[in-house]
Amino acid sequence: MERVGFALYAACVDFMIRAANLCGVTYRDTNAAMFFLLWPAVTLALAAVVLWQRVAIVRLRRGR
């Protein structure tokens, strides 16, 4: 299992390095963008989906 974890980590780091090279920035910049921009944006989007689903469920239950 440890090998799988390391392989996944290495694949993620490789992806980040390639993304950095494509954008013409450093690995550190892409890592910061991911953790300070992308991750919070995805978290907020998922929270919005959960709230939307909750409203939809409440509406469906009222319709019974």
N, C-alpha and C positions, 0 to 999 in steps of 0.2 A: 504494500500500500504506500510505503514511503516513496518508492520509485515513481508511482503514478502522480503523487503530489509534487515531486520535484519536476517531473516532465511537464505537468500543467503550469507550474511556476515558470519554467524555462520558456514555454510556448508564449505565455503572457508577456514576459520580458522581451522576447523576440518580436512580438507584435508591436509593443510600445516603441522599440528601437526603430522598426521599419516605419511606423507612423511618424516618428520624429524626423526620420530622414526624408520622408515624402513631403512633410510640411516645412522642412528647412529649419527646424529648431532642435533643441537638445532633448535627450531622454528625460531630463529633469523637468523641462517645460511641459512635455506631454503628460508626464506623471502628475504634475501639479494641476494641469487642466482637467485631467480625468477626476482627480479627487476633490477639486474645489469647484468645478463647473459641471461636468457630466454626471457624476454620482448624485449631487444634490438635485439636479434637474430631473433625473430618472426617478429619484425618490419622491419628489413632488408630483410628478406625473402619475406614479403608481398610487399615491395617496388620493389624488383626484379621481382616479378610476374607482378606487374603493368607495369613496364618498358617493360617486355617481351610481354605483351598483347598489349601495345602501338605499338611496332615494328610490331607485327603480324597484327594489324589493318592497319597500314601504308602500309604494303606489300599487303594486300588484296585490299585496295583502289587503289593502283597502277595497280593492275591486271585488273581493269575494262576496 
